[in-house]
């Protein structure tokens, strides 16, 4: 308890909490097409491959925008970058409300809504920027718990779509985004950890080996999370015949598990080290994705498997971003945005693998197995860099050096 009190006094709580809210609402918008997929698919008569592609478009668009937004935030400040982003999201939601009369229009809207996915590096860097190294994992975990915004999408969007129509949901979503903008403006303060460098200096992260190892890790922990989160409504509707408006009852608990474990993962990584945490989580993910690929007949068995899998991914997310600010101390927003970009791109691959597997092989198993194989590869990569990391910029097991 005394350590938690020390944490509360160590940084700026208003910035941390409004960063969490900003990321939370952005994340809800980012996966909104996935939550609406059964309704949109029914209206336009989409094939499994078209469903997978539609769900993947915002994920991939958001991924591609993460690094540019992170780079912009280093120049104009993270708070200003967040306001620009949220303004663009409102434009995308307006397109969804007024202009989505065809499948092509839905895809175009998905590209604009992908801006919401770019919030990641900015939100985490803004929220944790006031905190010292020994509390980075917990601060990152709290800000990153905005992943829970997906719960808002899967719980509230389907019933609202059933009651008012799926296009109206995009119009309704404008109001929480405006609320996040107002609260961020009032309570957030730009952290003091931003350095002004040349763009050449910032772009060095693109060729940094450690950054690409983090990219691989995040492809598993976050790519798997966002890809599955976006596809869960389609999985439970198409595989198990769950009514469109009831899907949230099955998927919400899965998503909540990842969000809670992200905070716990960041805290545990501060205590035991992010490297040690990640090895454990990756082995669990290998076992659980392979088990999910067996596609159990009972939907609640699948829920149980995915709760455990998402929990491991969430804890892994927290562990990755306990390590990132220790390695990239003054360019966390840029490095975090690059890592988030590659991770989210992997998430865009997963819905497509699910849709193609279902259409051509009659099963969603290939999507799960692709995650299994990637995780095995990442375990090997982590084993290669572990000794060099713990002898240079991080302590035993991946703990911050000032913990010793």
C-alpha positions as CSV (number, residue, x, y, z in Angstrom):
1,X,0.0,0.0,0.0
2,X,2.8,2.4,0.8
3,X,4.4,1.7,-2.6
4,X,1.0,2.5,-4.3
5,X,0.8,5.8,-2.3
6,X,4.3,6.6,-3.5
7,X,3.2,5.9,-7.1
8,X,0.2,8.3,-6.7
9,X,2.6,11.1,-5.6
10,X,5.3,10.3,-8.1
11,X,3.5,11.6,-11.3
12,X,0.5,13.5,-12.5
13,X,-2.7,11.6,-11.9
14,X,-4.9,13.9,-14.0
15,X,-2.8,13.3,-17.1
16,X,-2.7,9.5,-16.5
17,X,-6.4,9.1,-16.0
18,X,-7.5,11.4,-18.9
19,X,-4.9,9.5,-21.1
20,X,-6.7,6.3,-20.1
21,X,-10.1,7.7,-21.0
22,X,-8.8,9.1,-24.3
23,X,-7.3,5.7,-25.3
24,X,-10.4,3.9,-24.0
25,X,-12.8,5.8,-26.2
26,X,-10.5,5.7,-29.2
27,X,-10.1,1.9,-28.8
28,X,-13.9,1.5,-28.7
29,X,-14.2,3.4,-32.0
30,X,-11.3,1.4,-33.5
31,X,-13.1,-1.9,-33.1
32,X,-16.6,-0.5,-33.8
33,X,-16.7,-2.1,-37.3
34,X,-16.0,-5.4,-35.7
35,X,-18.9,-5.0,-33.3
36,X,-21.2,-4.0,-36.1
37,X,-20.0,-6.7,-38.5
38,X,-22.9,-9.1,-38.1
39,X,-25.4,-6.3,-38.9
40,X,-23.4,-4.9,-41.8
41,X,-22.8,-8.3,-43.2
42,X,-26.4,-9.2,-43.1
43,X,-27.4,-6.0,-45.0
44,X,-24.8,-6.3,-47.7
45,X,-24.7,-10.2,-47.9
46,X,-21.0,-10.5,-47.3
47,X,-18.9,-13.6,-47.7
48,X,-16.5,-14.8,-44.9
49,X,-13.5,-13.4,-46.7
50,X,-15.3,-10.0,-47.1
51,X,-16.2,-10.0,-43.4
52,X,-12.6,-10.6,-42.5
53,X,-11.3,-7.9,-44.7
54,X,-13.9,-5.3,-43.6
55,X,-13.0,-6.0,-39.9
56,X,-9.2,-5.7,-40.7
57,X,-9.4,-2.4,-42.6
58,X,-9.6,-0.1,-39.5
59,X,-7.0,-2.3,-37.7
60,X,-4.5,-2.0,-40.5
61,X,-5.2,1.7,-41.2
62,X,-4.8,2.5,-37.5
63,X,-1.5,0.6,-37.5
64,X,-0.1,2.5,-40.4
65,X,-1.0,5.8,-38.8
66,X,0.6,5.1,-35.4
67,X,4.2,5.9,-36.2
68,X,3.4,9.2,-38.1
69,X,1.2,10.3,-35.2
70,X,3.9,9.4,-32.7
71,X,6.5,11.3,-34.7
72,X,4.2,14.3,-34.9
73,X,3.6,14.2,-31.1
74,X,7.4,14.6,-30.5
75,X,7.3,17.9,-32.4
76,X,3.9,19.5,-31.4
77,X,3.4,17.7,-28.1
78,X,1.3,14.6,-27.2
79,X,-1.7,16.6,-25.9
80,X,-2.0,18.6,-29.2
81,X,-1.5,15.5,-31.3
82,X,-4.3,13.7,-29.3
83,X,-6.7,16.6,-30.0
84,X,-5.9,16.5,-33.8
85,X,-6.5,12.8,-33.8
86,X,-9.9,13.0,-32.0
87,X,-11.1,15.6,-34.4
88,X,-10.3,13.3,-37.3
89,X,-12.2,10.5,-35.6
90,X,-15.3,12.6,-35.3
91,X,-15.1,13.2,-39.1
92,X,-14.9,9.4,-39.6
93,X,-17.9,8.8,-37.3
94,X,-19.9,11.4,-39.3
95,X,-19.1,9.5,-42.5
96,X,-20.4,6.3,-40.9
97,X,-23.6,8.0,-39.9
98,X,-24.4,9.8,-43.1
99,X,-22.7,8.1,-46.1
100,X,-22.3,4.3,-45.6
101,X,-24.7,3.1,-48.3
102,X,-22.5,0.3,-49.7
103,X,-19.8,-2.2,-48.8
104,X,-17.2,0.1,-50.4
105,X,-18.4,3.0,-48.3
106,X,-18.0,0.9,-45.2
107,X,-14.4,0.2,-46.2
108,X,-13.7,3.9,-46.8
109,X,-15.2,4.7,-43.4
110,X,-13.0,2.0,-41.8
111,X,-9.9,3.8,-43.2
112,X,-10.8,7.1,-41.5
113,X,-11.9,5.3,-38.3
114,X,-8.5,3.7,-38.3
115,X,-7.1,7.0,-37.0
116,X,-8.5,5.9,-33.6
117,X,-6.0,3.1,-33.5
118,X,-3.2,5.5,-33.8
119,X,-3.8,6.8,-30.2
120,X,-1.8,4.1,-28.7
121,X,1.8,5.5,-28.6
122,X,0.5,9.0,-27.8
123,X,-1.8,7.9,-24.9
124,X,0.8,5.7,-23.2
125,X,3.6,8.2,-23.5
126,X,1.4,11.1,-22.4
127,X,0.1,9.1,-19.4
128,X,3.4,7.7,-18.2
129,X,5.6,10.6,-19.0
130,X,5.4,12.1,-15.5
131,X,6.5,8.9,-13.8
132,X,10.0,7.7,-12.8
133,X,11.5,4.5,-14.3
134,X,10.5,2.3,-11.3
135,X,6.8,3.0,-11.9
136,X,6.8,3.0,-15.8
137,X,5.3,-0.4,-16.0
138,X,2.4,0.4,-13.8
139,X,1.8,3.8,-15.4
140,X,2.0,2.2,-18.9
141,X,-0.3,-0.5,-17.8
142,X,-3.0,1.9,-16.5
143,X,-2.9,4.0,-19.6
144,X,-2.8,0.9,-21.8
145,X,-5.9,-0.5,-20.0
146,X,-7.8,1.7,-22.5
147,X,-7.9,-1.6,-24.4
148,X,-11.0,-2.1,-22.4
149,X,-12.8,0.4,-24.7
150,X,-13.4,-2.7,-26.9
151,X,-15.9,-3.8,-24.1
152,X,-17.9,-0.6,-24.7
153,X,-18.1,-1.5,-28.4
154,X,-19.2,-5.1,-28.0
155,X,-21.6,-4.5,-25.1
156,X,-23.4,-1.4,-26.2
157,X,-23.1,-1.2,-30.0
158,X,-25.0,-4.4,-30.9
159,X,-28.1,-3.6,-28.7
160,X,-28.1,0.0,-30.0
161,X,-27.8,-1.2,-33.6
162,X,-30.8,-3.5,-32.9
163,X,-32.8,-0.7,-31.5
164,X,-31.9,2.2,-33.8
165,X,-30.0,0.8,-36.7
166,X,-26.2,0.3,-37.1
167,X,-25.5,3.6,-38.9
168,X,-27.0,5.5,-35.9
169,X,-24.4,3.9,-33.6
170,X,-21.7,5.8,-35.4
171,X,-23.5,9.1,-34.8
172,X,-24.0,8.3,-31.1
173,X,-20.3,7.5,-30.7
174,X,-19.4,11.1,-31.5
175,X,-20.5,12.2,-28.0
176,X,-18.1,10.2,-25.9
177,X,-15.3,11.3,-28.2
178,X,-16.2,15.0,-27.5
179,X,-16.2,14.2,-23.8
180,X,-12.7,12.8,-24.0
181,X,-11.5,15.9,-25.8
182,X,-12.9,18.2,-23.2
183,X,-11.5,16.3,-20.2
184,X,-8.0,15.9,-21.8
185,X,-7.9,19.6,-22.4
186,X,-8.9,20.5,-18.8
187,X,-6.9,17.9,-16.8
188,X,-3.9,16.7,-18.8
189,X,-0.5,18.4,-18.7
190,X,2.3,17.8,-21.3
191,X,5.0,15.7,-19.6
192,X,8.6,17.1,-19.3
193,X,10.3,14.0,-20.9
194,X,10.0,15.2,-24.5
195,X,13.3,16.0,-26.2
196,X,13.6,18.1,-29.4
197,X,15.7,16.2,-32.0
198,X,16.0,16.1,-35.7
199,X,13.8,13.8,-37.7
200,X,16.9,11.8,-38.6
201,X,17.5,11.1,-34.9
202,X,13.9,10.0,-34.4
203,X,13.9,7.8,-37.5
204,X,16.9,5.8,-36.1
205,X,14.4,3.7,-34.2
206,X,13.4,2.2,-37.6
207,X,16.8,0.4,-37.9
208,X,17.2,-0.4,-34.2
209,X,17.4,-4.1,-33.6
210,X,15.8,-3.9,-30.1
211,X,12.8,-2.0,-31.5
212,X,12.2,-4.9,-34.0
213,X,12.4,-7.5,-31.3
214,X,9.8,-5.5,-29.4
215,X,7.8,-5.4,-32.7
216,X,7.8,-9.2,-32.8
217,X,6.7,-9.5,-29.2
218,X,3.9,-7.0,-29.7
219,X,2.7,-8.8,-32.8
220,X,1.8,-11.6,-30.5
221,X,0.5,-9.8,-27.4
222,X,-1.3,-6.9,-29.1
223,X,-1.7,-8.1,-32.7
224,X,-3.3,-11.2,-31.4
225,X,-5.5,-9.2,-29.0
226,X,-6.8,-6.6,-31.5
227,X,-7.2,-9.1,-34.3
228,X,-9.2,-11.5,-32.2
229,X,-11.2,-8.6,-30.5
230,X,-12.3,-7.3,-33.9
231,X,-13.3,-10.8,-35.0
232,X,-14.9,-12.1,-31.9
233,X,-18.5,-11.0,-32.9
234,X,-18.1,-12.7,-36.2
235,X,-16.6,-15.9,-34.6
236,X,-19.4,-16.3,-32.1
237,X,-22.2,-15.4,-34.6
238,X,-21.0,-17.6,-37.5
239,X,-19.5,-20.5,-35.5
240,X,-22.0,-20.8,-32.6
241,X,-25.1,-19.0,-34.0
242,X,-25.2,-16.4,-31.2
243,X,-27.8,-13.7,-31.9
244,X,-26.2,-10.4,-33.0
245,X,-27.5,-8.3,-30.2
246,X,-26.3,-10.9,-27.6
247,X,-22.7,-11.3,-28.7
248,X,-21.5,-8.9,-26.1
249,X,-22.5,-11.3,-23.3
250,X,-19.9,-13.8,-24.6
251,X,-17.2,-11.5,-25.7
252,X,-17.1,-8.8,-23.0
253,X,-15.6,-11.0,-20.3
254,X,-12.8,-12.0,-22.7
255,X,-11.8,-8.4,-23.5
256,X,-12.1,-7.3,-19.8
257,X,-9.6,-10.0,-18.8
258,X,-7.0,-8.6,-21.2
259,X,-7.5,-5.1,-19.9
260,X,-7.2,-6.0,-16.3
261,X,-4.2,-8.2,-16.8
262,X,-2.5,-5.4,-18.7
263,X,-2.4,-3.3,-15.5
264,X,-1.4,-6.4,-13.5
265,X,1.2,-7.3,-16.1
266,X,2.8,-3.9,-16.0
267,X,2.9,-4.0,-12.2
268,X,4.3,-7.5,-12.1
269,X,6.9,-6.6,-14.7
270,X,8.1,-3.8,-12.5
271,X,8.5,-6.3,-9.7
272,X,9.9,-9.5,-11.4
273,X,11.1,-8.1,-14.7
274,X,9.5,-7.8,-18.1
275,X,11.7,-10.4,-19.8
276,X,10.8,-13.0,-17.1
277,X,7.1,-12.2,-17.4
278,X,7.1,-12.4,-21.2
279,X,8.7,-15.9,-21.3
280,X,5.9,-17.2,-19.1
281,X,3.1,-15.4,-21.1
282,X,4.4,-16.6,-24.4
283,X,4.4,-20.2,-23.4
284,X,0.8,-19.9,-22.2
285,X,-0.2,-18.2,-25.5
286,X,1.3,-21.1,-27.5
287,X,-0.7,-23.7,-25.5
288,X,-4.0,-21.7,-25.5
289,X,-4.0,-20.7,-29.2
290,X,-3.4,-24.3,-30.2
291,X,-6.2,-25.3,-27.9
292,X,-8.6,-22.7,-29.4
293,X,-7.7,-24.0,-32.9
294,X,-9.5,-27.2,-32.0
295,X,-12.8,-25.1,-32.1
296,X,-14.7,-26.6,-29.1
297,X,-18.4,-27.3,-29.7
298,X,-19.6,-25.5,-26.6
299,X,-19.3,-21.7,-26.9
300,X,-18.6,-21.3,-23.2
301,X,-15.6,-23.6,-23.5
302,X,-14.3,-21.3,-26.2
303,X,-15.0,-18.3,-23.9
304,X,-13.0,-20.0,-21.1
305,X,-10.0,-20.7,-23.4
306,X,-10.0,-17.1,-24.8
307,X,-10.3,-15.5,-21.4
308,X,-7.1,-17.3,-20.4
309,X,-5.5,-16.5,-23.8
310,X,-6.5,-12.8,-23.6
311,X,-5.3,-12.6,-20.0
312,X,-1.8,-13.8,-21.1
313,X,-1.8,-11.4,-24.0
314,X,-2.9,-8.5,-21.7
315,X,-0.2,-9.3,-19.2
316,X,2.3,-9.6,-22.0
317,X,1.3,-6.1,-23.3
318,X,2.0,-4.7,-19.9
319,X,5.4,-6.4,-19.8
320,X,6.5,-5.2,-23.2
321,X,5.7,-1.6,-22.3
322,X,7.5,-1.9,-19.0
323,X,10.6,-2.5,-21.0
324,X,10.1,0.0,-23.9
325,X,10.5,3.2,-21.9
326,X,13.6,1.7,-20.2
327,X,15.2,1.1,-23.5
328,X,14.0,4.3,-25.3
329,X,14.0,6.8,-22.4
330,X,13.5,10.1,-24.4
331,X,11.8,8.9,-27.5
332,X,9.1,6.7,-25.9
333,X,6.3,8.1,-28.0
334,X,8.1,7.4,-31.3
335,X,9.4,4.0,-30.3
336,X,6.0,3.1,-28.8
337,X,4.2,4.2,-31.9
338,X,6.4,2.1,-34.2
339,X,6.1,-1.0,-32.0
340,X,2.3,-0.4,-31.8
341,X,2.1,0.0,-35.5
342,X,3.8,-3.3,-36.4
343,X,1.8,-5.1,-33.6
344,X,-1.5,-3.8,-34.9
345,X,-0.6,-4.7,-38.5
346,X,-0.3,-8.3,-37.3
347,X,-3.8,-7.8,-35.9
348,X,-5.0,-6.9,-39.3
349,X,-3.7,-10.1,-40.7
350,X,-5.6,-12.3,-38.2
351,X,-9.2,-11.5,-39.3
352,X,-8.2,-12.2,-42.9
353,X,-6.7,-15.5,-41.9
354,X,-9.9,-16.3,-40.0
355,X,-12.1,-15.4,-42.9
356,X,-10.0,-17.2,-45.6
357,X,-9.8,-20.3,-43.4
358,X,-13.5,-20.4,-42.9
359,X,-14.3,-19.8,-46.6
360,X,-11.8,-22.2,-48.1
361,X,-11.2,-24.8,-45.4
362,X,-14.4,-24.6,-43.5
363,X,-12.7,-23.7,-40.2
364,X,-11.4,-20.8,-38.2
365,X,-8.5,-23.0,-37.0
366,X,-5.9,-21.5,-39.4
367,X,-6.2,-18.1,-37.8
368,X,-5.5,-19.5,-34.3
369,X,-2.6,-21.7,-35.5
370,X,-0.9,-18.7,-37.2
371,X,-0.7,-17.1,-33.8
372,X,0.7,-20.3,-32.3
373,X,3.5,-20.4,-34.9
374,X,4.4,-16.7,-34.5
375,X,4.6,-17.1,-30.7
376,X,7.1,-20.0,-31.0
377,X,9.3,-17.8,-33.3
378,X,9.1,-14.9,-30.8
379,X,10.1,-17.1,-27.9
380,X,13.3,-18.0,-29.8
381,X,14.0,-14.3,-30.6
382,X,13.7,-13.3,-26.9
383,X,16.1,-16.1,-25.9
384,X,18.7,-14.6,-28.3
385,X,18.6,-11.0,-27.0
386,X,18.1,-11.8,-23.3
387,X,21.7,-11.8,-22.2
388,X,22.7,-8.7,-24.1
389,X,19.7,-6.7,-22.7
390,X,20.3,-7.7,-19.1
391,X,24.0,-6.8,-19.4
392,X,23.4,-3.3,-20.8
393,X,20.2,-1.3,-20.2
394,X,18.0,-3.4,-18.0
395,X,18.5,-5.5,-14.8
396,X,18.0,-9.1,-14.0
397,X,14.9,-10.6,-15.5
398,X,14.1,-7.2,-17.1
399,X,13.7,-5.0,-14.1
400,X,14.6,-1.3,-14.1
401,X,18.2,-0.8,-13.0
402,X,17.3,1.6,-10.3
403,X,15.3,-1.1,-8.6
404,X,18.5,-2.7,-7.4
